[in-house]
Amino acid sequence: MAISLYDVSVGSFLQSLGGVSGFLDRGLSHFTDNNVDPDSIVDIRLFPDMLPFWFQISSVAHHSIDAIDGVRAGTFSPGGATPPLSYADLQKLVADAIASLKALDPAEVNGFEGQDMAFVMGSLRLGFTAETFLMSFSLPNLHFHATTAYDILRMQGVPLGKRDFMGPMRLKA
């Protein structure tokens, strides 16, 4: 059986977003238990030249459902939510992305295969097919931003492990 574009994109997005949603929940529990305002971490960065936690979470949503919307439209550009974003706002962004991904029709996503699309940023225009964009641009970006958000929470003392990051695996029934 061949693997479908829906499975490699939406299936992978849902698994990663499930992990992000879970580690955000664990972070909130940790902060609540330790009398830390969760909003106090939304602007934290791993390093001064890296973007803050709120951007990392916003980018996870942007490189999942917005990537699918970009394929549908034929172009994708940098974007996503802008501050001020509370911890609860970030959790809602992830929940909304999950809900939107779950609502997609697999036949529609699979129908994007071979479709031309472009990443556009100012005068830069990178040409892709739908599947090369989703697999070689969006998925790596989503994983980068999810990892960075995870690392920021770990840096803040949230007790997370690899299983928290991985999200719900797609096991054989």
Phi, psi and omega in degrees: 000132178283151177271143185265160176300322177301313181298316184283336180260288185299318178301316179290320177301314182297320178297312181295317179294328175298320176296315180298315178302316179296316181285336171294318178298316179297322177298315180299316178299316179299313181295318179298313180297334184252016178053043177250130176290117182299333178293343180289348182257354186296337179259006181287143179237154174287327183209148187306328182267009176259153180284156188284173182308314182302322180292321181298314180291317177301322181290330176299315178293318182298320183274011175244273184294323179292331176294318177296316177298324177295318177298316179302319182276341181094355177215152178222136179228159175303149181174210181112186182291153178237155182292165004277135178235130176274169176302318179297322176299320180294319177298321179293320176304315181293315179299318179294321178296317178300312180299318180293320178295318180295335181278350182292147176273119180305324180295322178296312181297316178297331178290346178285343185307130180085350181291136175287143173204166184220145167269126183235126176219104184061234180273353178281130177223115179252123181272139179220169158265166180305314184288324179289327176295310183295319185275330184252353179239300186291311180300312178299321178296315178302314181295322178300310183290324176296317179297317181295318177297316177303313181297323178296317178296318177299319179298333179270008175092004180291126183282092181241154175226181183302321181297328176295321182289320189294332182073187184288114180288153180266084185277155176295134181293000000 
